[in-house]
Amino acid sequence: MNKHQQSGMATLLITSMLLIVALLFSLASYKNLFYQIKRTQNEVLARQAHWTAEGGLECGFTELKQKNIRPADPTFSKKCTELASVIELTIDYFPLAIDQPSYELISRYSKAEVKHDVSKLINYGGIGVSSTLETSGSVELSGSQHFVPNPTASKKDGLYKCKSIVAGGEVNYVAVDGGELHFLTTDSTVSIHAGGPLGAVDFTCHSEYRSNMYDESKKPNYIVGHGKFGDIVENQKVNVFKNIFGKELTEADLVREEFKNHPKGIVITGKTSGGWIVDCSKKIKDAYATGKRRIWADGSCAITGNILGSKNELANDEAIQLVIFNGLFHINGVSYIDGLIYQYISPSFNIRDGWLDLFNSASSINVSSGDLSKSVAETGGYDKYVFNVYAAINIDGGIGVDAPNQTIRINGSIIPAYNSDKTGKYINVLTWQQGSWHDF
């Protein structure tokens, strides 16, 4: 082999080696490129999954808010079908604590190997009253009492474990003369005798959760069972304010400010020397007439007449939230109330002086004392009473009273019904617990 052939072979070999090296570099580069492309595709899919899940979270939140329901409600789609249709999306929830208003809402996206979860805390404020009447005090009933209970979600033998009264003390019926006077828990089985504010009741309580209290010596003409049963729950530890507003009583000023600043809210003030709000009934009537539905009264309050509408409405559009804060409450012949009544009275409140002032300041209060007598008040006959209801009244909503060791007195023809839509109109306000929905 001559010198030129050897030189050519060397050149060819070097060229081949360079081409092989270039090819190897190219292959490595393409492999890295393919990896980067695949990684980018995965990142795109991951971000798409994240944003879809995040959108699902907002979608689920919106559905809950529009329907005014909680995640456990059977009408909650959990697939966000109300606002969008993403078959890869599921909305789930986790209750942070039993009987509390907070939940963790979880949006789950799953398609092939791409999975992504986004979660956020939601809060409903208070959980509201759980029965027609809920109080930390005791209850004394007299006259004709037809209570439409909360059917609750619990059942026995397919019938509801109804709940009409929850009390921190005892619940008693005091008989007076009359033909149809008794306390009766009303359901579909007794609708021929007693309906609710909106007519016949369409659910049935189990017989062990349907009370009928009366004096054996003064039996009513209509008798179905006899006794105090499971719909009346006594000697319970009850914090009504927190149940309704989701805050402790020590934070009452914050709730008062909510009323004051709400478009439909008002705070009523101006008291007599004995603590009764001057013309409280008229002030509430005027406030209602001008569209106010969240009414906070600072002190004792007496009301009368059709100041809150002339009938019980089917919808909750006109439902009120009436708060009597740190004072006595006297209702004399108010025919119709839709919504929630709440009263708080301090343990240090001088109850005797308060009732006496109902008579002494009658010209400023402008509401008749009804079945109350000044001579009885003077001798301490009303010292345990903080809430007095007299004459006929239909209430569709609920009553809550914080008055430990005191008594709610109801004397007359009263038909109150539990209505969660009306009691919850201003308390089941769904919010993100930590700010806006995109604050993750």
C-alpha positions in Angstrom: 0.0 0.0 0.0 1.5 3.3 -1.0 1.6 6.5 0.9 -1.5 8.0 -0.8 -3.7 5.0 0.0 -2.7 5.1 3.6 -3.5 8.7 3.8 -6.9 8.1 2.2 -7.7 5.3 4.6 -6.8 7.5 7.6 -9.0 10.3 6.3 -11.9 8.0 5.7 -11.5 6.5 9.2 -11.4 9.9 10.8 -14.4 11.0 8.8 -16.3 7.9 9.8 -15.4 8.4 13.4 -16.5 12.0 13.3 -19.8 11.1 11.7 -20.4 8.4 14.3 -19.6 10.8 17.1 -21.9 13.4 15.5 -24.6 10.8 15.2 -24.2 9.8 18.8 -24.4 13.4 19.8 -27.5 13.9 17.6 -29.2 10.8 19.1 -28.4 12.0 22.6 -29.7 15.5 21.7 -32.9 14.1 20.2 -33.4 11.8 23.3 -33.0 14.8 25.6 -35.3 16.7 23.3 -37.9 13.9 23.3 -37.6 13.9 27.1 -38.1 17.6 27.4 -41.1 17.4 25.0 -42.6 14.6 27.1 -41.9 16.4 30.3 -43.5 19.6 28.9 -46.5 17.5 27.8 -46.8 16.0 31.3 -46.4 19.5 32.8 -49.2 20.8 30.6 -51.4 17.9 31.5 -50.6 18.4 35.2 -51.4 22.1 35.0 -54.6 21.3 33.1 -55.6 18.8 35.8 -54.8 21.4 38.5 -56.9 24.2 36.9 -59.7 21.8 36.2 -59.7 20.6 39.8 -59.5 24.2 41.0 -62.4 25.2 38.7 -64.3 22.2 40.1 -63.8 23.5 43.6 -65.2 26.9 42.7 -68.0 25.1 40.8 -68.9 22.9 43.9 -68.8 26.0 46.1 -71.1 27.9 43.8 -73.6 25.0 43.7 -73.7 24.8 47.5 -74.2 28.5 47.8 -76.8 28.8 45.1 -78.8 25.9 46.6 -78.1 27.0 50.2 -77.3 23.5 51.2 -74.4 21.7 52.9 -72.1 19.1 51.3 -74.0 16.2 53.0 -77.3 17.2 51.4 -78.5 14.6 48.9 -79.2 17.2 46.3 -75.5 18.2 46.1 -74.4 16.7 42.7 -70.8 16.1 43.7 -70.0 16.1 40.0 -70.6 19.8 39.4 -73.3 18.9 36.8 -75.2 22.0 37.8 -72.7 24.4 36.2 -70.4 22.2 34.0 -70.0 18.6 32.9 -66.5 17.2 33.4 -66.8 13.5 33.8 -63.2 13.3 35.2 -64.1 15.6 38.1 -65.6 14.6 41.5 -66.4 16.9 44.4 -65.9 15.4 47.8 -66.0 16.8 51.3 -64.8 16.0 54.8 -66.5 17.3 57.9 -63.8 18.8 60.2 -65.9 18.1 63.3 -69.3 16.7 64.0 -72.1 19.2 64.2 -69.8 22.1 63.3 -70.3 24.5 60.4 -66.9 23.9 58.8 -66.0 21.4 56.0 -63.1 20.7 53.8 -64.3 20.8 50.2 -62.2 18.5 47.9 -62.1 18.6 44.1 -60.6 15.4 42.5 -59.5 15.2 38.9 -58.7 11.8 37.4 -58.0 10.9 33.8 -55.8 7.9 32.8 -52.6 8.4 34.8 -53.2 12.1 35.5 -54.7 12.7 39.0 -54.9 15.9 41.0 -56.7 17.0 44.1 -57.4 20.6 45.3 -59.0 21.3 48.7 -60.2 24.3 50.6 -61.9 25.0 53.9 -65.5 26.3 53.7 -67.6 27.8 56.6 -71.3 28.2 57.0 -71.3 30.5 60.0 -73.7 29.0 62.7 -75.6 25.7 62.4 -78.8 27.3 63.7 -81.4 25.9 66.1 -82.0 22.2 65.9 -85.6 22.3 67.2 -88.7 24.5 67.2 -87.6 25.9 70.5 -84.1 25.7 71.8 -83.0 27.3 75.1 -80.4 27.0 77.8 -83.2 27.6 80.3 -86.4 25.8 81.3 -89.8 26.0 79.6 -93.3 26.4 81.1 -96.2 25.8 78.7 -99.8 26.7 79.3 -102.9 27.0 77.0 -103.1 25.4 73.6 -99.6 24.5 72.2 -99.3 22.8 68.8 -95.6 22.5 68.0 -94.5 21.5 64.5 -91.1 19.8 65.2 -87.9 19.4 63.2 -88.2 15.9 61.6 -84.4 15.6 61.7 -82.4 13.2 59.5 -82.7 10.3 62.0 -85.4 7.7 61.8 -86.8 4.7 63.7 -88.8 2.1 61.9 -88.9 4.4 58.9 -90.4 7.2 60.9 -88.8 10.5 62.0 -87.1 11.0 65.3 -88.7 14.5 65.6 -87.4 17.2 67.8 -89.7 20.0 69.1 -87.9 21.4 72.2 -84.3 21.3 73.4 -83.8 22.8 76.9 -81.1 23.3 79.5 -83.6 22.7 82.2 -87.0 21.0 82.4 -90.1 21.4 80.1 -93.4 21.4 81.9 -97.1 21.9 80.9 -99.2 23.8 83.4 -102.9 23.0 82.9 -105.7 25.6 83.0 -109.4 25.3 82.5 -110.5 24.6 78.9 -111.6 22.0 76.5 -108.7 21.6 74.0 -105.7 22.8 76.1 -102.6 20.7 75.8 -99.1 20.6 74.3 -99.2 18.5 71.2 -96.3 17.7 68.8 -97.9 18.0 65.4 -97.3 15.7 62.5 -99.3 14.1 59.6 -101.1 11.7 62.0 -102.8 14.5 63.9 -103.3 17.0 61.1 -107.1 16.6 61.4 -106.8 18.3 64.8 -103.7 20.5 64.4 -101.8 21.8 61.4 -98.9 24.2 61.2 -98.7 27.9 60.3 -98.6 26.8 56.6 -101.3 24.1 56.9 -101.2 20.4 57.3 -97.9 18.7 58.2 -96.7 16.2 55.6 -94.2 14.1 57.7 -94.8 11.5 60.3 -92.9 11.3 63.7 -92.3 8.0 65.4 -94.8 7.7 68.3 -91.9 7.7 70.7 -91.0 11.2 69.4 -94.5 12.8 69.5 -95.5 14.3 72.8 -99.0 15.1 74.1 -98.9 16.8 77.5 -102.0 17.6 79.6 -103.3 17.3 83.1 -105.2 14.0 83.7 -107.9 16.0 85.6 -108.3 18.3 82.7 -108.1 16.1 79.7 -108.5 17.8 76.3 -111.3 16.5 74.0 -108.7 15.4 71.5 -106.4 12.7 72.9 -103.7 10.8 71.0 -101.2 9.3 73.4 -100.2 11.0 76.7 -96.8 12.0 77.9 -93.5 13.8 77.3 -91.5 11.8 74.8 -88.3 11.9 72.8 -89.1 15.0 70.8 -88.5 17.0 74.0 -84.9 16.9 75.2 -84.2 18.3 78.7 -81.2 19.1 80.8 -78.9 19.7 77.9 -75.8 21.9 77.7 -76.9 24.5 75.2 -75.1 27.5 73.7 -77.8 28.9 71.4 -75.8 32.1 70.4 -72.9 30.0 69.1 -75.2 27.6 67.4 -76.9 30.4 65.5 -74.1 32.8 64.8 -71.0 30.6 65.0 -69.4 32.9 67.7 -69.2 33.0 71.4 -71.3 35.5 73.4 -68.1 37.4 74.2 -68.1 38.2 70.5 -71.6 39.6 70.4 -70.4 43.1 69.5 -69.1 41.6 66.2 -72.5 40.1 65.4 -74.2 43.4 66.4 -72.0 45.2 63.9 -73.0 42.7 61.2 -76.6 43.6 61.8 -75.8 47.3 61.8 -73.9 47.2 58.5 -76.1 44.7 56.7 -78.3 46.3 53.9 -81.4 44.8 55.6 -80.1 45.3 59.2 -80.9 47.7 61.9 -80.0 48.2 65.6 -82.8 49.5 67.8 -81.9 51.5 71.0 -83.3 54.0 73.4 -84.5 52.7 76.7 -86.5 53.6 79.8 -84.7 53.7 83.2 -85.8 50.1 83.7 -84.3 48.9 80.5 -87.3 48.6 78.2 -86.8 50.0 74.7 -89.2 52.9 74.2 -91.8 52.0 71.6 -90.0 48.8 70.7 -93.0 47.4 68.9 -93.5 50.5 66.7 -89.8 50.7 66.0 -89.7 47.1 64.8 -92.9 47.7 62.7 -91.4 50.8 61.1 -88.1 48.9 60.4 -90.0 46.0 58.8 -92.1 48.3 56.7 -88.9 49.9 55.2 -87.4 46.5 54.3 -85.3 45.7 57.4 -85.2 42.0 58.1 -82.2 41.7 60.5 -83.4 43.5 63.6 -81.2 43.8 66.8 -82.9 45.3 69.9 -80.6 46.5 72.6 -82.6 45.9 75.8 -86.0 44.6 76.9 -88.6 44.7 74.2 -92.4 44.3 74.1 -94.3 43.8 70.8 -97.9 43.5 69.8 -100.1 43.5 66.6 -99.3 42.4 63.1 -96.0 44.3 63.0 -94.1 41.5 61.0 -96.6 40.8 58.2 -100.2 39.7 58.0 -99.7 36.0 57.2 -97.1 33.3 57.2 -95.4 33.3 53.8 -94.6 30.0 51.9 -91.2 31.2 50.9 -88.4 32.6 53.1 -88.2 35.9 51.2 -89.6 38.0 54.1 -88.1 35.9 56.9 -86.6 38.0 59.8 -83.8 37.6 62.3 -85.0 39.3 65.4 -82.5 39.6 68.3 -83.5 40.8 71.8 -80.1 41.3 73.5 -79.7 41.5 77.2 -83.3 42.2 78.1 -86.8 40.7 78.8 -89.0 39.8 75.9 -92.8 40.2 76.0 -95.0 39.1 73.1 -98.7 40.0 73.4 -100.9 39.1 70.5 -98.5 39.2 67.6 -100.3 37.1 65.0 -97.5 36.1 62.5 -93.8 35.8 62.6 -91.6 34.3 59.8 -88.0 33.6 60.7 -85.8 33.3 63.8 -86.3 34.9 67.2 -83.3 35.0 69.5 -83.0 36.4 73.0 -80.1 36.7 75.4 -80.4 37.9 79.0 -77.4 38.3 81.4 -77.5 36.2 84.6 -77.0 39.5 86.5 -80.1 41.1 85.0 -82.6 42.2 87.7 -85.7 40.4 86.4 -88.1 41.7 89.1 -87.3 45.3 88.4 -87.6 44.7 84.7 -91.1 43.3 84.9 -92.2 46.1 87.3 -90.9 48.6 84.8 -93.3 47.1 82.2 -96.1 48.6 84.3 -94.3 51.7 85.6 -93.2 52.8 82.1 -96.3 51.6 80.3 -96.8 54.9 78.5 -93.3 54.7 77.0 -93.5 51.0 76.1 -97.0 51.2 74.6 -97.8 47.4 74.8 -100.4 45.9 77.1 -99.1 43.7 79.9 -101.4 40.9 78.7 -101.7 38.1 81.3 -99.1 39.7 83.6 -100.1 41.4 86.9 -98.2 44.1 88.7 -99.1 42.7 92.1 -97.7 39.4 91.1 -94.6 41.1 89.8 -94.2 43.0 93.0 -94.2 39.8 95.1 -91.6 38.1 92.8 -94.1 35.9 90.9 -92.3 36.5 87.6 -88.7 36.4 88.9 -87.8 33.3 86.9 -89.5 34.4 83.7 -87.4 36.2 81.0 -89.6 35.5 77.9 -93.4 35.8 78.0 -95.7 34.9 75.2 -99.4 35.6 75.5 -102.5 35.2 73.2 -102.5 33.6 69.8 -99.4 33.5 67.5 -98.2 31.6 64.5 -94.4 31.3 64.1 -92.8 29.7 61.1 -89.1 29.4 61.7 -87.6 28.9 65.2 -87.0 30.3 68.7 -83.7 30.4 70.5 -83.1 31.7 74.0 -79.9 31.9 76.1 -81.2 32.2 79.7 -79.5 29.6 82.0 -81.5 28.9 85.2 -84.4 31.0 83.9 -87.7 30.1 82.3 -89.5 30.7 79.0 -93.2 31.1 79.6 -95.7 30.5 76.8 -99.4 31.0 77.7 -101.9 31.1 74.9 -102.8 29.6 71.5 -99.3 29.3 70.0 -98.5 27.3 66.8 -94.7 27.5 66.1 -93.1 25.4 63.4 -89.5 24.5 62.7 -88.5 25.9 59.3 -84.8 25.6 58.6 -85.0 27.8 55.4 -86.4 30.7 57.4 -84.2 30.4 60.4 -81.2 29.9 58.3 -81.8 32.7 55.8 -79.1 34.9 57.3 -76.9 32.4 59.1 -76.2 29.7 56.4 -74.0 32.2 54.5 -71.3 30.1 52.9 -67.8 31.6 52.7 -64.3 30.4 52.1 -62.7 30.2 55.5 -59.4 31.7 54.4 -60.3 34.4 51.9 -61.1 34.2 48.2 -61.5 30.9 46.3 -58.2 31.2 44.6 -56.2 31.7 47.8 -54.5 28.3 47.8 
